[in-house]
Amino acid sequence: MISIKRFALILPLLFLSFLVACNDSESDSIKKGDPTISIRLVDAPGDYEAVNVEIVDVMIKMDNNAEDEEGWMSLEVDSGIVNLLDFTGGMSKVLVERFPIPEGTLSQMRLVLGDGNTIVIKNDNDQDETYDLKTPSAQQSGLKLKINEDIEAGYAYDFILDFDVAKSIVHAGNSDNIILKPVLYASLETNSGIIEGTVSPSTMPAMAHVLVDDMGTEDTEDDFVITALTDENGSFALWGVPAGTYDVIVTPIDDASEYDYGIAEGVVVVNGEKTVIASPIELMLKKGTISGTISGLAEGVVATVAINDEALTAVETDNENQYIIEGVASGAYTLTISATGYVTQNIEITVESGENEIVNATMSLVP
């Protein structure tokens, strides 16, 4: 594991004496010795070509959980339009970097968006088409997040804002209206960790995810999934994962791919640290099936159909003399068909990834 620098003492004792000598015009609420905050934006991806949002500001409230508009403090974000889908596979957007804030309890945070929000979707002709993303009036002041984190002098606090695109885009019935209802998760790096890894084959675009049991109970309503897309090198990073042990599952983006899922089991996450999965997660080839009908059997006679795989898998025909062998890895096999009183048949077959190999046979009685 690679330790992430969680806290940094900002002010040497020698510099404190200099602050005392500063004139009284300097603000008492925010000094250079006060804690700082950094905020990075990452994205839980959605199935779109681009999701462009206009970021206006990030604001916080200290020692105040009230729902009114009093007490909000701007973190002076450089406003602009960003494509959220750029911030997957380990990429992130720095919104705030080491901005000084007062001591106390960071009660609330909100991301303020403008009106210049658009989405790009492939149309029926496989061409990019851009639509305006409409924002409900209730969201225009920014989505508020409860934080309630104690902030102490002399430390740096690094937050991650995870913008869940898939949950944030709402298609309004049969109309062309596409609505942006931001769904965000905020986490402090010292209250969460990062999982980094790679996927093989690296050329296969894929999505990695972990299931987080938020409250540690059997109730699944409070569970949530953290996801990340792989980049062009097959690398991914899952941000803001609470401490615990996880199975990291990777699936190809293209459902028509010949590959199935891959998994890394028992990945341990420690708060404030980065866990790097040592070996690439191998995407398995999709399993195939073998099926067919066995003719020539007398009524009531059952045939056994087997393949020479590692488990020597065998099935029996049903009352219509049909059979199916599922979950067969791609490769070459000998299919053996046998029944009491009939000549055994051995048939060489090749099973392709994700395909159904149909093998019919006609049995003959033993002379």
C-alpha positions as a LaTeX table, in Angstrom:
\begin{tabular}{lrrr}
\hline
Residue & $x$ (\AA) & $y$ (\AA) & $z$ (\AA) \\
\hline
Met1 & 0.00 & 0.00 & 0.00 \\
Ile2 & 1.14 & 3.55 & $-0.73$ \\
Ser3 & 0.42 & 6.02 & 2.05 \\
Ile4 & $-1.41$ & 9.14 & 1.02 \\
Lys5 & $-0.29$ & 12.30 & 2.76 \\
Arg6 & $-3.38$ & 12.98 & 4.83 \\
Phe7 & $-2.49$ & 15.89 & 7.00 \\
Ala8 & 0.18 & 18.56 & 6.65 \\
Leu9 & 1.25 & 21.03 & 9.33 \\
Ile10 & 0.98 & 24.33 & 7.54 \\
Leu11 & 2.73 & 26.76 & 9.84 \\
Pro12 & 6.12 & 26.40 & 11.57 \\
Leu13 & 6.37 & 27.91 & 15.03 \\
Leu14 & 8.82 & 30.48 & 13.72 \\
Phe15 & 6.16 & 31.87 & 11.40 \\
Leu16 & 3.68 & 32.30 & 14.25 \\
Ser17 & 5.69 & 35.18 & 15.63 \\
Phe18 & 5.47 & 36.88 & 12.25 \\
Leu19 & 1.68 & 36.61 & 12.28 \\
Val20 & 1.50 & 38.27 & 15.67 \\
Ala21 & 3.36 & 41.21 & 14.19 \\
Cys22 & 0.87 & 41.57 & 11.30 \\
Asn23 & $-1.41$ & 44.60 & 11.37 \\
Asp24 & $-4.96$ & 44.41 & 12.69 \\
Ser25 & $-6.46$ & 44.78 & 9.24 \\
Glu26 & $-5.82$ & 41.11 & 8.47 \\
Ser27 & $-8.92$ & 38.93 & 8.93 \\
Asp28 & $-9.20$ & 37.16 & 12.28 \\
Ser29 & $-11.50$ & 34.44 & 10.88 \\
Ile30 & $-9.12$ & 33.08 & 8.21 \\
Lys31 & $-5.36$ & 33.22 & 8.72 \\
Lys32 & $-2.47$ & 31.46 & 7.02 \\
Gly33 & $-2.22$ & 29.19 & 10.05 \\
Asp34 & $-5.80$ & 28.03 & 9.74 \\
Pro35 & $-6.71$ & 24.68 & 8.18 \\
Thr36 & $-7.01$ & 24.34 & 4.41 \\
Ile37 & $-9.38$ & 22.41 & 2.19 \\
Ser38 & $-8.85$ & 20.78 & $-1.20$ \\
Ile39 & $-11.63$ & 19.31 & $-3.32$ \\
Arg40 & $-11.33$ & 17.00 & $-6.33$ \\
Leu41 & $-14.17$ & 16.05 & $-8.65$ \\
Val42 & $-14.44$ & 12.47 & $-9.93$ \\
Asp43 & $-17.20$ & 10.75 & $-11.85$ \\
Ala44 & $-19.20$ & 7.56 & $-11.54$ \\
Pro45 & $-19.68$ & 7.09 & $-15.29$ \\
Gly46 & $-22.79$ & 6.98 & $-17.43$ \\
Asp47 & $-23.47$ & 5.62 & $-20.89$ \\
Tyr48 & $-23.11$ & 8.91 & $-22.79$ \\
Glu49 & $-20.59$ & 10.46 & $-25.16$ \\
Ala50 & $-20.17$ & 13.58 & $-23.00$ \\
Val51 & $-21.84$ & 15.26 & $-20.03$ \\
Asn52 & $-20.79$ & 18.92 & $-19.90$ \\
Val53 & $-21.62$ & 20.89 & $-16.76$ \\
Glu54 & $-20.92$ & 24.50 & $-15.92$ \\
Ile55 & $-19.27$ & 24.68 & $-12.51$ \\
Val56 & $-19.79$ & 28.07 & $-10.88$ \\
Asp57 & $-18.56$ & 27.53 & $-7.32$ \\
Val58 & $-18.15$ & 25.23 & $-4.35$ \\
Met59 & $-19.41$ & 26.65 & $-1.06$ \\
Ile60 & $-19.29$ & 25.50 & 2.56 \\
Lys61 & $-21.05$ & 26.27 & 5.82 \\
Met62 & $-19.18$ & 26.15 & 9.11 \\
Asp63 & $-20.95$ & 25.34 & 12.40 \\
Asn64 & $-24.35$ & 25.72 & 10.75 \\
Asn65 & $-26.73$ & 22.96 & 9.64 \\
Ala66 & $-29.61$ & 25.33 & 8.95 \\
Glu67 & $-31.34$ & 25.08 & 5.58 \\
Asp68 & $-31.35$ & 28.85 & 4.98 \\
Glu69 & $-28.98$ & 30.83 & 2.76 \\
Glu70 & $-27.07$ & 32.43 & 5.63 \\
Gly71 & $-23.46$ & 31.61 & 6.38 \\
Trp72 & $-22.33$ & 30.14 & 3.06 \\
Met73 & $-18.66$ & 30.69 & 2.29 \\
Ser74 & $-17.30$ & 30.59 & $-1.27$ \\
Leu75 & $-14.17$ & 28.55 & $-1.95$ \\
Glu76 & $-13.51$ & 30.70 & $-5.03$ \\
Val77 & $-13.54$ & 27.97 & $-7.66$ \\
Asp78 & $-12.42$ & 28.90 & $-11.17$ \\
Ser79 & $-15.73$ & 28.66 & $-13.01$ \\
Gly80 & $-16.01$ & 26.88 & $-16.33$ \\
Ile81 & $-17.54$ & 24.00 & $-18.27$ \\
Val82 & $-16.11$ & 20.52 & $-17.79$ \\
Asn83 & $-16.96$ & 17.14 & $-19.29$ \\
Leu84 & $-17.62$ & 14.86 & $-16.33$ \\
Leu85 & $-16.71$ & 11.78 & $-18.37$ \\
Asp86 & $-13.12$ & 13.04 & $-18.50$ \\
Phe87 & $-12.76$ & 12.25 & $-14.80$ \\
Thr88 & $-12.91$ & 8.46 & $-14.74$ \\
Gly89 & $-10.20$ & 5.80 & $-14.81$ \\
Gly90 & $-8.21$ & 7.57 & $-12.09$ \\
Met91 & $-8.51$ & 11.09 & $-13.52$ \\
Ser92 & $-9.87$ & 13.91 & $-11.37$ \\
Lys93 & $-10.61$ & 17.62 & $-11.61$ \\
Val94 & $-9.11$ & 19.85 & $-8.92$ \\
Leu95 & $-11.81$ & 22.32 & $-7.96$ \\
Val96 & $-10.23$ & 23.72 & $-4.81$ \\
Glu97 & $-6.61$ & 23.49 & $-3.75$ \\
Arg98 & $-5.42$ & 24.31 & $-0.24$ \\
Phe99 & $-7.98$ & 27.04 & 0.37 \\
Pro100 & $-7.86$ & 28.38 & 3.97 \\
Ile101 & $-11.01$ & 27.86 & 6.06 \\
Pro102 & $-11.85$ & 28.52 & 9.72 \\
Glu103 & $-11.66$ & 25.97 & 12.51 \\
Gly104 & $-14.89$ & 24.38 & 13.67 \\
Thr105 & $-17.33$ & 21.90 & 12.15 \\
Leu106 & $-17.65$ & 21.82 & 8.38 \\
Ser107 & $-21.41$ & 21.33 & 8.39 \\
Gln108 & $-22.43$ & 21.53 & 4.73 \\
Met109 & $-20.98$ & 21.72 & 1.24 \\
Arg110 & $-22.62$ & 22.46 & $-2.09$ \\
Leu111 & $-21.61$ & 22.42 & $-5.73$ \\
Val112 & $-23.13$ & 25.35 & $-7.61$ \\
Leu113 & $-23.82$ & 24.81 & $-11.32$ \\
Gly114 & $-24.68$ & 27.29 & $-14.04$ \\
Asp115 & $-27.06$ & 27.01 & $-17.00$ \\
Gly116 & $-24.51$ & 25.93 & $-19.64$ \\
Asn117 & $-25.05$ & 22.20 & $-19.19$ \\
Thr118 & $-25.30$ & 19.84 & $-22.18$ \\
Ile119 & $-25.24$ & 16.12 & $-22.90$ \\
Val120 & $-24.02$ & 14.30 & $-26.02$ \\
Ile121 & $-25.78$ & 11.06 & $-26.99$ \\
Lys122 & $-25.46$ & 8.78 & $-30.01$ \\
Asn123 & $-28.61$ & 8.94 & $-32.16$ \\
Asp124 & $-30.14$ & 6.12 & $-34.19$ \\
Asn125 & $-27.63$ & 6.81 & $-36.99$ \\
Asp126 & $-24.71$ & 6.41 & $-34.56$ \\
Gln127 & $-23.99$ & 10.15 & $-34.74$ \\
Asp128 & $-23.31$ & 12.45 & $-31.81$ \\
Glu129 & $-26.27$ & 14.66 & $-30.92$ \\
Thr130 & $-26.13$ & 17.40 & $-28.30$ \\
Tyr131 & $-29.03$ & 18.24 & $-25.98$ \\
Asp132 & $-29.46$ & 20.92 & $-23.35$ \\
Leu133 & $-29.53$ & 19.64 & $-19.80$ \\
Lys134 & $-32.34$ & 21.40 & $-17.97$ \\
Thr135 & $-31.84$ & 22.07 & $-14.28$ \\
Pro136 & $-34.88$ & 22.23 & $-11.94$ \\
Ser137 & $-35.20$ & 25.56 & $-10.15$ \\
Ala138 & $-34.82$ & 23.81 & $-6.81$ \\
Gln139 & $-31.33$ & 22.70 & $-7.83$ \\
Gln140 & $-30.07$ & 25.99 & $-9.21$ \\
Ser141 & $-28.66$ & 27.20 & $-5.91$ \\
Gly142 & $-26.49$ & 24.09 & $-5.76$ \\
Leu143 & $-26.92$ & 20.63 & $-4.31$ \\
Lys144 & $-26.29$ & 20.66 & $-0.56$ \\
Leu145 & $-24.38$ & 17.86 & 1.11 \\
Lys146 & $-24.20$ & 17.18 & 4.84 \\
Ile147 & $-20.55$ & 16.83 & 5.91 \\
Asn148 & $-20.28$ & 17.40 & 9.70 \\
Glu149 & $-16.52$ & 17.03 & 9.83 \\
Asp150 & $-14.45$ & 18.57 & 12.64 \\
Ile151 & $-11.81$ & 20.92 & 11.25 \\
Glu152 & $-8.71$ & 21.64 & 13.33 \\
Ala153 & $-6.02$ & 24.29 & 12.91 \\
Gly154 & $-2.80$ & 23.35 & 11.18 \\
Tyr155 & $-4.15$ & 20.50 & 9.01 \\
Ala156 & $-5.03$ & 20.01 & 5.36 \\
Tyr157 & $-8.34$ & 18.32 & 4.48 \\
Asp158 & $-8.79$ & 16.63 & 1.11 \\
Phe159 & $-12.34$ & 15.93 & $-0.05$ \\
Ile160 & $-13.58$ & 13.97 & $-3.05$ \\
Leu161 & $-16.83$ & 14.91 & $-4.79$ \\
Asp162 & $-18.11$ & 11.90 & $-6.73$ \\
Phe163 & $-20.62$ & 13.05 & $-9.36$ \\
Asp164 & $-22.82$ & 10.04 & $-10.21$ \\
Val165 & $-23.70$ & 10.76 & $-13.85$ \\
Ala166 & $-25.85$ & 7.67 & $-14.37$ \\
Lys167 & $-28.16$ & 8.68 & $-11.51$ \\
Ser168 & $-28.05$ & 12.41 & $-12.31$ \\
Ile169 & $-29.53$ & 12.27 & $-15.82$ \\
Val170 & $-33.32$ & 11.97 & $-16.05$ \\
His171 & $-35.12$ & 11.49 & $-19.38$ \\
Ala172 & $-38.54$ & 13.12 & $-19.15$ \\
Gly173 & $-40.93$ & 10.57 & $-20.65$ \\
Asn174 & $-41.18$ & 10.60 & $-24.44$ \\
Ser175 & $-40.19$ & 14.26 & $-24.74$ \\
Asp176 & $-36.75$ & 15.53 & $-25.70$ \\
Asn177 & $-36.33$ & 17.06 & $-22.25$ \\
Ile178 & $-33.30$ & 15.71 & $-20.42$ \\
Ile179 & $-33.05$ & 16.91 & $-16.84$ \\
Leu180 & $-29.95$ & 17.25 & $-14.69$ \\
Lys181 & $-30.67$ & 16.33 & $-11.07$ \\
Pro182 & $-27.17$ & 16.09 & $-9.60$ \\
Val183 & $-26.42$ & 13.12 & $-7.37$ \\
Leu184 & $-23.19$ & 13.67 & $-5.45$ \\
Tyr185 & $-21.25$ & 11.84 & $-2.78$ \\
Ala186 & $-18.67$ & 13.63 & $-0.65$ \\
Ser187 & $-15.92$ & 11.82 & 1.24 \\
Leu188 & $-12.84$ & 12.86 & 3.16 \\
Glu189 & $-9.73$ & 11.02 & 2.06 \\
Thr190 & $-8.82$ & 10.30 & 5.65 \\
Asn191 & $-12.25$ & 8.65 & 6.03 \\
Ser192 & $-11.79$ & 6.63 & 2.87 \\
Gly193 & $-9.15$ & 5.12 & 0.64 \\
Ile194 & $-8.39$ & 4.58 & $-3.03$ \\
Ile195 & $-8.22$ & 1.33 & $-5.00$ \\
Glu196 & $-6.06$ & 1.37 & $-8.12$ \\
Gly197 & $-5.63$ & $-1.46$ & $-10.57$ \\
Thr198 & $-5.38$ & $-2.55$ & $-14.17$ \\
Val199 & $-7.41$ & $-4.83$ & $-16.40$ \\
Ser200 & $-6.26$ & $-7.43$ & $-18.91$ \\
Pro201 & $-6.65$ & $-7.22$ & $-21.83$ \\
Ser202 & $-5.89$ & $-3.52$ & $-21.45$ \\
Thr203 & $-7.44$ & $-2.71$ & $-24.83$ \\
Met204 & $-10.89$ & $-3.79$ & $-23.66$ \\
Pro205 & $-12.83$ & $-0.75$ & $-22.30$ \\
Ala206 & $-14.26$ & $-1.85$ & $-18.98$ \\
Met207 & $-15.87$ & $-0.63$ & $-15.78$ \\
Ala208 & $-14.60$ & $-1.48$ & $-12.31$ \\
His209 & $-16.87$ & $-1.31$ & $-9.29$ \\
Val210 & $-17.16$ & $-2.19$ & $-5.61$ \\
Leu211 & $-20.31$ & $-2.54$ & $-3.52$ \\
Val212 & $-20.14$ & $-0.52$ & $-0.30$ \\
Asp213 & $-22.28$ & $-1.60$ & 2.65 \\
Asp214 & $-22.64$ & 1.91 & 4.03 \\
Met215 & $-24.09$ & 1.08 & 7.45 \\
Gly216 & $-22.81$ & $-2.46$ & 7.90 \\
Thr217 & $-26.31$ & $-3.88$ & 8.19 \\
Glu218 & $-28.35$ & $-6.42$ & 6.25 \\
Asp219 & $-30.47$ & $-3.57$ & 4.89 \\
Thr220 & $-29.36$ & $-2.93$ & 1.30 \\
Glu221 & $-31.14$ & 0.43 & 0.90 \\
Asp222 & $-28.14$ & 2.26 & 2.34 \\
Asp223 & $-25.64$ & 0.42 & 0.14 \\
Phe224 & $-24.06$ & 2.14 & $-2.84$ \\
Val225 & $-21.70$ & 1.28 & $-5.68$ \\
Ile226 & $-18.46$ & 3.11 & $-6.49$ \\
Thr227 & $-17.47$ & 2.79 & $-10.15$ \\
Ala228 & $-14.71$ & 3.87 & $-12.51$ \\
Leu229 & $-13.96$ & 3.37 & $-16.19$ \\
Thr230 & $-10.60$ & 2.11 & $-17.37$ \\
Asp231 & $-8.39$ & 4.43 & $-19.40$ \\
Glu232 & $-6.55$ & 3.66 & $-22.65$ \\
Asn233 & $-3.95$ & 1.68 & $-20.67$ \\
Gly234 & $-6.53$ & $-0.45$ & $-18.87$ \\
Ser235 & $-5.97$ & 1.41 & $-15.58$ \\
Phe236 & $-8.67$ & 2.49 & $-13.14$ \\
Ala237 & $-8.98$ & 4.18 & $-9.76$ \\
Leu238 & $-11.90$ & 3.84 & $-7.35$ \\
Trp239 & $-11.98$ & 6.94 & $-5.15$ \\
Gly240 & $-13.59$ & 7.44 & $-1.76$ \\
Val241 & $-13.86$ & 3.78 & $-0.75$ \\
Pro242 & $-14.47$ & 3.41 & 3.02 \\
Ala243 & $-12.12$ & 1.14 & 4.98 \\
Gly244 & $-13.00$ & $-2.51$ & 4.58 \\
Thr245 & $-12.45$ & $-5.60$ & 2.44 \\
Tyr246 & $-13.96$ & $-5.66$ & $-1.04$ \\
Asp247 & $-14.31$ & $-7.73$ & $-4.16$ \\
Val248 & $-13.44$ & $-5.53$ & $-7.13$ \\
Ile249 & $-15.47$ & $-6.62$ & $-10.16$ \\
Val250 & $-14.64$ & $-5.51$ & $-13.69$ \\
Thr251 & $-17.00$ & $-5.91$ & $-16.66$ \\
Pro252 & $-16.57$ & $-4.91$ & $-20.32$ \\
Ile253 & $-18.49$ & $-1.85$ & $-21.48$ \\
Asp254 & $-19.53$ & $-3.57$ & $-24.70$ \\
Asp255 & $-22.17$ & $-6.23$ & $-23.99$ \\
Ala256 & $-21.29$ & $-7.85$ & $-27.32$ \\
Ser257 & $-17.71$ & $-8.42$ & $-26.23$ \\
Glu258 & $-16.40$ & $-11.98$ & $-26.13$ \\
Tyr259 & $-15.21$ & $-11.28$ & $-22.59$ \\
Asp260 & $-17.13$ & $-11.74$ & $-19.36$ \\
Tyr261 & $-16.34$ & $-10.24$ & $-15.97$ \\
Gly262 & $-13.10$ & $-10.41$ & $-13.97$ \\
Ile263 & $-12.70$ & $-10.17$ & $-10.20$ \\
Ala264 & $-10.08$ & $-9.37$ & $-7.57$ \\
Glu265 & $-11.22$ & $-10.78$ & $-4.25$ \\
Gly266 & $-10.40$ & $-9.62$ & $-0.75$ \\
Val267 & $-8.98$ & $-6.19$ & $-1.58$ \\
Val268 & $-8.27$ & $-4.42$ & 1.70 \\
Val269 & $-8.81$ & $-0.65$ & 1.93 \\
Val270 & $-7.37$ & 1.44 & 4.76 \\
Asn271 & $-8.58$ & 4.97 & 5.44 \\
Gly272 & $-6.22$ & 7.55 & 4.02 \\
Glu273 & $-4.22$ & 5.05 & 1.99 \\
Lys274 & $-4.03$ & 3.86 & $-1.59$ \\
Thr275 & $-4.36$ & 0.13 & $-2.27$ \\
Val276 & $-2.80$ & $-1.00$ & $-5.54$ \\
Ile277 & $-3.95$ & $-4.38$ & $-6.85$ \\
Ala278 & $-0.65$ & $-6.04$ & $-7.71$ \\
Ser279 & $-1.73$ & $-8.14$ & $-10.70$ \\
Pro280 & $-4.03$ & $-7.15$ & $-13.57$ \\
Ile281 & $-7.62$ & $-8.32$ & $-13.21$ \\
Glu282 & $-8.10$ & $-10.87$ & $-15.97$ \\
Leu283 & $-11.33$ & $-10.63$ & $-17.93$ \\
Met284 & $-12.57$ & $-14.14$ & $-18.53$ \\
Leu285 & $-13.83$ & $-15.22$ & $-21.90$ \\
Lys286 & $-17.57$ & $-15.77$ & $-21.95$ \\
Lys287 & $-18.60$ & $-19.38$ & $-21.51$ \\
Gly288 & $-20.34$ & $-21.23$ & $-24.31$ \\
Thr289 & $-22.95$ & $-23.99$ & $-24.45$ \\
Ile290 & $-23.34$ & $-27.30$ & $-26.25$ \\
Ser291 & $-26.83$ & $-28.50$ & $-27.09$ \\
Gly292 & $-28.63$ & $-30.80$ & $-29.47$ \\
Thr293 & $-31.02$ & $-33.69$ & $-30.02$ \\
Ile294 & $-30.17$ & $-37.38$ & $-29.90$ \\
Ser295 & $-32.23$ & $-39.46$ & $-32.38$ \\
Gly296 & $-32.63$ & $-43.22$ & $-32.77$ \\
Leu297 & $-33.32$ & $-43.98$ & $-29.11$ \\
Ala298 & $-36.14$ & $-46.30$ & $-28.13$ \\
Glu299 & $-38.91$ & $-44.80$ & $-26.01$ \\
Gly300 & $-37.82$ & $-44.41$ & $-22.41$ \\
Val301 & $-34.09$ & $-44.76$ & $-23.13$ \\
Val302 & $-31.90$ & $-41.96$ & $-21.77$ \\
Ala303 & $-28.57$ & $-41.01$ & $-23.34$ \\
Thr304 & $-25.62$ & $-39.55$ & $-21.45$ \\
Val305 & $-23.73$ & $-36.71$ & $-23.12$ \\
Ala306 & $-20.32$ & $-35.81$ & $-21.69$ \\
Ile307 & $-17.35$ & $-33.60$ & $-22.54$ \\
Asn308 & $-13.75$ & $-34.19$ & $-21.54$ \\
Asp309 & $-13.30$ & $-30.96$ & $-19.60$ \\
Glu310 & $-11.57$ & $-30.79$ & $-16.24$ \\
Ala311 & $-14.75$ & $-31.81$ & $-14.44$ \\
Leu312 & $-15.76$ & $-34.46$ & $-17.02$ \\
Thr313 & $-19.12$ & $-32.74$ & $-17.26$ \\
Ala314 & $-22.04$ & $-35.02$ & $-18.17$ \\
Val315 & $-25.79$ & $-34.52$ & $-18.64$ \\
Glu316 & $-28.69$ & $-36.75$ & $-19.61$ \\
Thr317 & $-31.22$ & $-36.25$ & $-22.37$ \\
Asp318 & $-34.73$ & $-35.15$ & $-21.41$ \\
Asn319 & $-38.04$ & $-36.74$ & $-22.39$ \\
Glu320 & $-37.70$ & $-35.14$ & $-25.84$ \\
Asn321 & $-34.17$ & $-36.58$ & $-26.26$ \\
Gln322 & $-32.63$ & $-33.12$ & $-26.02$ \\
Tyr323 & $-29.64$ & $-32.02$ & $-23.93$ \\
Ile324 & $-27.70$ & $-28.87$ & $-23.06$ \\
Ile325 & $-24.32$ & $-28.42$ & $-21.39$ \\
Glu326 & $-23.85$ & $-24.86$ & $-20.09$ \\
Gly327 & $-20.84$ & $-22.91$ & $-18.87$ \\
Val328 & $-18.31$ & $-24.45$ & $-21.26$ \\
Ala329 & $-15.04$ & $-22.56$ & $-21.63$ \\
Ser330 & $-13.92$ & $-21.90$ & $-25.19$ \\
Gly331 & $-11.71$ & $-24.64$ & $-26.61$ \\
Ala332 & $-11.62$ & $-28.05$ & $-28.27$ \\
Tyr333 & $-13.45$ & $-31.01$ & $-26.71$ \\
Thr334 & $-14.46$ & $-34.59$ & $-27.34$ \\
Leu335 & $-18.21$ & $-35.01$ & $-26.94$ \\
Thr336 & $-19.10$ & $-38.58$ & $-25.88$ \\
Ile337 & $-22.69$ & $-39.82$ & $-26.34$ \\
Ser338 & $-23.62$ & $-43.16$ & $-24.77$ \\
Ala339 & $-26.73$ & $-45.17$ & $-23.93$ \\
Thr340 & $-27.27$ & $-48.74$ & $-22.76$ \\
Gly341 & $-27.50$ & $-51.06$ & $-25.74$ \\
Tyr342 & $-26.31$ & $-48.44$ & $-28.24$ \\
Val343 & $-22.98$ & $-47.76$ & $-29.94$ \\
Thr344 & $-21.07$ & $-45.00$ & $-28.16$ \\
Gln345 & $-20.20$ & $-42.01$ & $-30.31$ \\
Asn346 & $-17.20$ & $-39.67$ & $-29.89$ \\
Ile347 & $-17.45$ & $-36.33$ & $-31.70$ \\
Glu348 & $-14.69$ & $-33.70$ & $-31.87$ \\
Ile349 & $-16.07$ & $-30.17$ & $-31.40$ \\
Thr350 & $-14.79$ & $-26.63$ & $-30.84$ \\
Val351 & $-16.66$ & $-24.22$ & $-28.57$ \\
Glu352 & $-16.30$ & $-20.48$ & $-29.24$ \\
Ser353 & $-16.56$ & $-17.80$ & $-26.55$ \\
Gly354 & $-20.21$ & $-17.01$ & $-25.82$ \\
Glu355 & $-21.50$ & $-19.27$ & $-28.60$ \\
Asn356 & $-23.91$ & $-22.21$ & $-28.60$ \\
Glu357 & $-22.47$ & $-25.24$ & $-30.40$ \\
Ile358 & $-25.30$ & $-27.42$ & $-31.73$ \\
Val359 & $-24.38$ & $-31.10$ & $-32.01$ \\
Asn360 & $-27.09$ & $-33.58$ & $-33.07$ \\
Ala361 & $-26.50$ & $-37.31$ & $-33.30$ \\
Thr362 & $-28.31$ & $-40.49$ & $-34.32$ \\
Met363 & $-27.71$ & $-43.58$ & $-32.20$ \\
Ser364 & $-27.59$ & $-47.14$ & $-33.48$ \\
Leu365 & $-28.09$ & $-50.38$ & $-31.57$ \\
Val366 & $-25.12$ & $-52.53$ & $-30.67$ \\
Pro367 & $-24.97$ & $-55.41$ & $-33.25$ \\
\hline
\end{tabular}
